[in-house]
Amino acid sequence: RACMFTLFTFWRNMVQVLLIVLYTLISGYSGTSLFEDWIRLTFNGVCTMPILPPGCIDEDFEEDEILRHPDQYQVGPNSEDLNARRVVMTITVAILHALVIVVITLFAFPALECSGSGDYYTFGTICYTCLILDVNYRAYFLSNKNSRYYTMLTAVVSFGMYSFYLVVYTVWQWLCDKLTPNMYHVPAHMVTKSAYFYICIFVVPFTAFVYDTFFHWLYHRIISPDRVDRLQIELEEAKDERQGQGHLDCRLTSDTSDTEMGSGSEAEGLMMECGRRDFEPVECRIACPCLDWPYHKKVFGLAMLGWIVLWCIAAVCLWESQSKKQLRIVYDERYLNGLHGSSWMEDLFLTYPLGTRPEEIINATDPLDYKEGLLANRAHRERIIMKVVTMPFDIVNPLLIYTVGPIYQNYNYYMKSEVYEELYGREVPPGKRESRCPERVRIRDGKELVPCGLKAQSLFNDSFEVENLHINSEDVAWHSDVRRYGNSSDYPAPEKEWLYEVFPETVPEAMNVKDGDFVNWMRPSAVPRVWNKIGTLDDTTLKKGQDYTFRIHSRFNVDDIPGGFKALVVTEYNWFGARHDGFANAMLVGGFVCAVMGFLVPCLYYCNKE
């Protein structure tokens, strides 16, 4: 029990650290943790509770079985439960679980960001919730029959405590402002905006369960069975032999009479021959016969179930994805000569979600499509793009999204470069502007920039129009964020340079920091590219064969960004997001792996038996 507790603690810590390390690859190696700090503080407490019952009362065998096999007491003195081989196996399982969480959540990300849940704080909380569920499941997986009920109970209590803390922390504005203001109302958006949150919290522990069961059986029954495993195999084979010969019926029903059972020493002899675990009501075995299967049949059945479930989820997600019509108007210089300058990882998945067809991409980088002019207060030039698009299909109630990158909004220094008091219209503590904002984004021409910081002063300021159509931008930003943001009491004092003066083309003076596009920009993306809403064309269908004129004012400079790109996405969407086939493809691969494991089970079992 102590060894299991030790290895489990090592395993859960390693899974958490692996997730943080893997996230570093897509956060500019800046040390940004995938999980928000005040959420991550709950990890040790929440993830220790489920392993306490197995660590205290777990038993491999019942007392009478141990008395018949006293050699089982040599497991501890011989270090059979804690040795180099067990540590290597624990590390391998930790890597497997970390990869399962990373793959599932990253492939679900395009749907999350399309629904407004792709910011760093919401995505990190989704990943952390998946981690908590995975840890709770793993504790239950390791428990034996006598401790399983208590393990399940503590797992439920553990997750309930985490949920309670998450809700109180993020709903109580005073507390949230003291800790991390950008966590305000994150759970509300996490659970209501996208179906993929619920898909993730189901698929992560389910997939881990299927894979764990197969590899546990492979290691403990085929590759390296230890002393406990050999006794379990012996008991299983004896049980199978009794059931196969049919010479002894160990099943009791409520109709079994004393005469049929015998009395005294005869009943005791029957119990000793069958073993106490065989005395189960026959009604229970009929209701769930799979519980009486040998271990290898359970593994085979679970692998086949995993194959079916994951492929069913893939079918639903793929159907939802393929049913969304979309167009992508690329209006940057990246695709003219093929010299991207970006890393292979950025090119791999950051530009387009999987599933975009070539005919859905419209190149608007031809010089005939645009004209240039100088911005009012900028050194670089404004490019006005006029693109007439003939719709190849109907797009119903389209959502307009801009995408720009590679931009590491999740870079640690970038995310911390803001002053919350300036955004909320409050008095700024002395020295805070200097500690959070570099001089180049704090002062310009002798005037204080308000709000200061890398986030605020790098606002994406391209604007978009669809001729003769109104773009509804009311729901671009979270309403809870817009309510919190406010202008200071001295706004608009002439001795300061305000946001609307820095970005006069896109930020109205009447709104300033309460402008929806600005508020939305201040929620940093979880990956090194930005997909933000522009607005919707409500009650509108872009008709097939009709011409529509898109006007784009390109002001945001990506010329100095290696591989910089910008695009306008016009897409249908719903609770499942827009077009993105990546998650469905990941489920197809995961289901295929389950099928391979299932077919390997009988082959390995009978080869090992021979």
N, C-alpha and C positions, 0 to 999 in steps of 0.2 A: 504493500500500500504506500509506504513512504517513497519507494522508488518510482511508482506510478505518479505520485504527486510531484516529485522532483522533475521527472521527464516532461510532464504536462506543462509545468511552469516554464521550463526551458522552451518547450515547443511554442506556447502561445506568445512568449516574448519574441521569439525568432520570427514568427509570422508577422507580427506587428512591425518589427524592424525591417524585414524584407519588403513590406509594402512601402515603407517610407523611403528605403533605398531605391526601389524601382521607380518611385515617383520622381526622385531626383533626376532621372534621365530625361524627363520632359518638363523640368522646371529650371533649366539652365544651370544645373549643378550648383544651385544657390543655397541648398540646405533647407528649402521649404518643406515642412512636414505636411504629409497628406492630410493629417488630422489637426483640426483646430486645437490649440493648447489646452483650453479649459475643458474641452470634451475628452481629450486624451488622458487627462488626470484621473478619469474614472476607471481606467483600464485595469489596474491592479485589483481594485476592490471588486468590480463587477465580474471580472474574469477569474477570480480566485474562488468565489462562492460555489460554482457548479462542481468543482472537483473535490470539495470538502467531504461530501458523503462517501464517494468511492475511496478517498484517502483515509477515511476513519473506519468504515465498517465493511468494505468490500471483501468478498470471499470468492476464491476460485472454485472451491468445492464445499459441499456440506460436511459437517463434522464426522459423520459415520464413514464417508468416503476417505477422508484424510486418515482416520484411524486404520483403515484397511491398507493405506499406502503411506506409511510414515516417511518414506524417502522424499516426499514433497517438502518436508521441513528443511531439506538441504538447499532449497532455492536461494535463501538468504545468505547463508554462510559461503556458498559458492559464487556469489555475485552474479547470479544468472539473470536477475532483473535490472541490473545497472552495470553495464560494461560498455566497452568501445563499440561493439556491434549494435547495441540498443541505442546508443547516442547517434550513430550514423543513420540508423533507421528513423530516428526522431527528426534529424535534420532533413532527410529526404522527404518525409511527410510534410514538414513545415514548408519546404519549397513548393511542393505540390499544392498545398492549400493557398499559399500566396499567389501562385500563378492562376489558380481558379478564380480568386477574387479579382485580380488585376484584369484578366481577359474578359470576364463577364461585365464588369463595371465600365471598362474602357469602350467595349463595343456597344454598350448601352448609352454611352455619352451623347452621341448625336441626337438621340431622341430627347434626352434630358435638356440639352441646351436649346433645342427648338421650342421647348415648353417654358423656358425661363428658369430652368433648374440646373444650368450648366456652369454656374459660378463656382469658384473655389470652395466656398464655405458649404454650399449645399451638396456638391459632389463629394467632398471629403466626409461629410456627415453620413451620406449614403454608404460610402465605403466602410466607414467605421461601424455603422449598423450591421452591415454584412459580416464584418469581422466579429462583432459580439455574438451574432447568431451562430457563426461558425464555431467559435470557441465553446459556446453552450452545447451545441450539438456534439462536439468532439468529446466533451466530458461524459455525456450520456453514452456515446459510442464505447468508451473505455470501461464503463461500469458493468458489473455483473448483475445477475438476477436479484440478489438480496439488497443491493443498494440502488437499483434503477429507479424505483419510485421516488426516493428522496433526492436523487440527482435531478430528475425531471422537475420536482417541486422547487429546488433551489435555483435551477436554470430559469424557471418562470419568474421567480422572485427577483433574480438578478436582472433579467431583461426589464422587468417592471420598474425596478429602481433606476436603471439607466434611462428609461423612457420618461419617468417622472422628473428626473434631474434635467433632462434635455428640454422638456416642456417648460419647467419653471425658469430655467436659465434663459431661454430664448423668448419667452412671453413677457416676463417681468422686465419692463424697459429700463428701470433704474439699475437692476443688476446687470443687464446686458450692456448698458452704456459703461458700467464700471469695468467690465471684463473685455468683451470683444463686441463692439456695436454692430458689426456686419453680420453677427449671428442672429440678429433680431428677426423673428418669425421664419427662420429657416425650416423648422420641421413642418410648419403649415404648408409651405410650398413643396416640400419634399414628398408629402403624402397625398397631395391633391392635384398636382400639375401633370404627372406623367404615369402611365401604366407601368413603365419600366422599373420604377422603384419596387413595386410589388413583385414583378418578375424576378428582379435581382435577389430580393430577400428570400424568395423560394428556391431559385435555381442554384444559388451558391451553396447552401447546406445540403440540398438534395444531390447535387453533383459530387460534392465532397463525400457524402455518405456512400454513394455507389462506388467511387474510386477507392475509398478507405476500405470498404468491405472486401473488394477484390484483392487489394495488395496485402491486407491483413491475412486473408486466407492463403495467398501465395507464399507469404513469408513463414507463417506459423504452421502451415500444413504441407508445403512442398519444399521450400528452400531450406529452412532451418528450424524445424520444430524443437522446442525445448522440453524440459521435464514435464511442465504443466500441459503443454500441447500434446505430448505423447500419451499422457493419461486420458486427456479428453478424447483423443482419437480412439484409444482402447475402449472407452465407455461407449462412444458412438457406434463402433463396429459391433460391440456386444449387443447393443440395443437393436441395431439393424438385423443382426443374426436372429435374435429372438422373434422380431416381427416377421422376418422372412420365413422362418420355420413354422410359425403359427402354433407352436406346441404349448404356448402359455399366453393367456389373455390377462394382461395386467391392468386393463381399463375397468374402472368401476363406474357404475351408474347408480342412480337413486333407487333403481329397482333391484339391485343385487341384494340377495337375502343372506342372512347369517349361515343358512344351510349351504348355499352355494359357495360362500367364502370359506367355510370352515370356521373353526374357533381356536382360540388359544395359540398353541405353537404352530398350527397349520397356517393361520393368517400371518403370524410373524415370519414364518419361513417364506411365504409368498412375497412379503414385502422385502425381505432380504435378497431374494432371487431377482426380483424386478428392479429394485432400487426405488427410493422414495420419489424420485422425480418422474417416474412412469405413472404414478397414481394421479392422473388428471381426469376430470369428468369427460366422458366420451362426447358429450354435447359440444364442449369447447373444441375438441379436435375436429369435429365435423364442421363447426362454424369457421375454423381457420386451420385447415389441414397443412398449410405451408409452414406453420410453426413446428410441425413434427418432422419436417424434412431434414435429411442430413445436411451438414454445413455446406458441402459443395453444391448441393441443389439450391439452397437458399442464395448462395452467391450467384449462381447461374440465373435464377429467377429475377434477382434484383438487377443484374446487369441488363437483362432483356427489358425489364420495366424501365430502366434508365434510358435505354435506346428508344423505346416508344414515347416516353414522356418528353424527352428533349427534342425528338423529331416533330412531335405534335406542337410544341412551343415554337420550333423553327418554322413550321408551316403557317401558324397564325401570324407570326411576326413578318415573315416574308410576304404573305398576302397583304398585310396592312401596308408594308413598305412599297410593294409594287403597285398598289392601287393609287398611290399619290403621284399626281402629275407635277412636273417642275421644269423650270428653265433657269440656267445660270448664265448671267451676262458678265463675262470677264472683261474688265476695263483697265488692266494694268499692262506693264511691258514684259511681264515674265515669260509669256508664251510665244513671243515673237521669234526668238533665236534659240530657245531651248537651254540657254545658259542660266540655270536657276540660281546657283550659288548657295543654296540651302543644303542642309544635311540630309542624308538618306532617310533618317527617321521622320523629319518634317515632311519630306516628299511622300513618305509611305502612307500616312493617314491623316495628315493635318489639313490638306487642301480640300479634298472632297470626301465625304462619307462614301463607302462602297455602294455601288448600285447606280451611279450616274452614267447615263448612256451618252455616247459621243454626240448624237443629234440634239441632246438637251443643253449643250454648251455653245454659247454664242460669243464669238470673239468680237469685242468692241474696242480693240486696240489699233485699228486701222486709222492712220492720220485723217482719212476722209470722214471719220465718224466724230471728230472733235475739233474744237478750236480752243486756243489758249488766251489767257489774259492775266494780268497781275492782280493779286489780292490786295485789299485796301491797306492792310498792315502786316504783310508778310513778304519775306524776301523771295520765296519760291512762287511759282506760277499756279494759277487755277486752270484746270482743264474742264471745259464744258463738253459733255458727250451727248450727242443726239443719236439715238439708235432706234430705227423703225424695225419692229419685230413682227413678222407674220406668224401668228400662233399656229403651231403644228397640231394642237389638240386643245380641248377645253380645259381651263383651270378654274375651278369653282371656289369662290371665297378665298382668294389667295392671300398668303402671308408673305410680306416682303422682309428679307433679311439681308444685312450686309455682312460680308466675311472679309477679314483682313488678317494678314500674318506674314511670316512668323513674328508674333509679338508675345513675349513672355510676361504676360500680366501676372502670372503666378511666381515671378521672380521675387525672392524674399525681400530684397531692398525696395523694390518697386511697390509691393503691397503695403509696406509699412510707411511709405512716404505720403502721408496725409494727416491732416489735423481735423479730428472729428468735430471739435468745437466750432471751427469755421464753417463746416458743412451744415451744422444744426443751428447756426446763428447765435452761439453762446460766446461768452468771454473766454479768450484763449489764455491759459496759464503762461506766465513769463517763461521764456526760453523754449517753449515747446515748438514753435515754428522753426527755430534754428536747429533743433535736434532732429526734426522729422523731414525738413525740406532743404535740399541743396540750394545754394544761392541762386543758381540759374533758373530755378522754378519758384523762387521766393521773392526776388526783387527784379524789376525791369525799369530802366531809365529813372532810377531813384524812387520809384513807387513800389509799395508792397503789392504783390500779387495775391489776391484773395478769391478763392481758396488757393493755398500754395500746395506744392507737392507734385511728384512725378505723375501720379494718377490723374489729378485734375488738369494739369497743364499739358497732358498728351491726349486730350479729348479728340476722338474721331469726329472730324467736322465736314465730311462729305455729306451732301444732301441729294435727295432723290425725288423725282416727280414722275407721274404717269399722266400723260396729257388727257384732259377732260375727265379725270377720275380723282376722287378724294381719298387720300390715305389717312385712315383713322389710327392715330398714334396714342390714344388714351391709355392703352394697356401695355405700353412698351416697358415701363418700369414697374417694380413692385409698388403697390399702393401703400404698403406699410413703410417703405423707404421714402416715398414722396412726402408722406405726412411728417416724417421726422426731419427732413431737410428744411432749412429756412435761412433767410437772409438776416444778417446782423442788424442791430438797431441803427447803426450809422450808414446803412446802405441807402443811396450810392454816393458816399463821400468822394469828392474829387481828388483827394490826396492819395487814394488807393486805386489800383487798376483791378476792376472786377471781371468776373468770368465773361459776362456778355461783351465786354470791351476787347477781351483777348480773342473771342470767337464770335464776332458780330454776325457772321453769316448764318449761324445755326442756333445760337442761344438768344432768346428774346430778353430784352431788358426787364420786362415785367416779371419774368420767371427767375432769371439768373440761376442759382443753384437748384431750384425746384424744377428745372427743365427735365422732362422725362428722359430724353436721350442722354443727358449728363448723368442723371441718377442711375440709369442702367449701366453706363460705362464704368461707374465707380464700383460695380460688383465685378471683380476680376475673374476672367475665365480660368478654368481649371487646367487647360492645356494651352500650348503655345500658339494658339490662333484664336481669333474672336469671331463668334457668330452672335450678333445682336439683332433684335427685332427693330424694324423701321416702322411697321404698322400693318394694317390689314385693309384690303379692299372689300368691305362688308357688303353682303347682298349683291355681289358682282360676279359675273362669269366672263372670263376672258375667252371669247369665242374662237373656235378653230377657223382658220382662214382669214380672220380679220387682222388689220394692221393696228399696232399700238406703238406710240412713241414714248420712249423712256428717256428722260433728261436727267443726267447725272452731273453734279458739280463736284469734280474730283479735286479736293484740296489737301487731303491727308497725304503727306509725303512718304512714300515707301521706297524711293530711289536709293536711299542709303541703307536699306535693310537687305542683307543677302537673301535673294530669293523672294523678295517682297511681292505680295499679290493682293489684289482687291477684286471683289466680285459682288454682284447683286443677284440674290436668289429669289425667285418668284415660285412659290410652292403651295400645294395643298397640305393640310396638316390636321391632326386631331389628337386625341389623348395618347396615341402611339407615336406621335411626332411626324416627321416628314419622311422622305425617301432615305433609307439607310439599310442596306442589306447585310451589313457586317455582323450584327447580332444574330440574325438567322443563320448565317454561315457558320458562326462560332458554335451555335447549337447543333447544327448538322455534324460538325467535326466532333463535338463532344458526344453526340449520340452514336456516331460511328465508333469512337473509342470504346463506348459501353458495349456495343455489339461485338467488337473484337475480343474484349475481355470475356464476354459471355461464351463465345465459341472456344476460347482457350481453356475455360474451366473443365469441361469434360475431357478434353485431350490431355491436359496436365494431370488430372485426377487419375485416369485409368493408366496412363504411362507410369505415374508414380506408384500406383498400386501394383503394377507388374514388377 
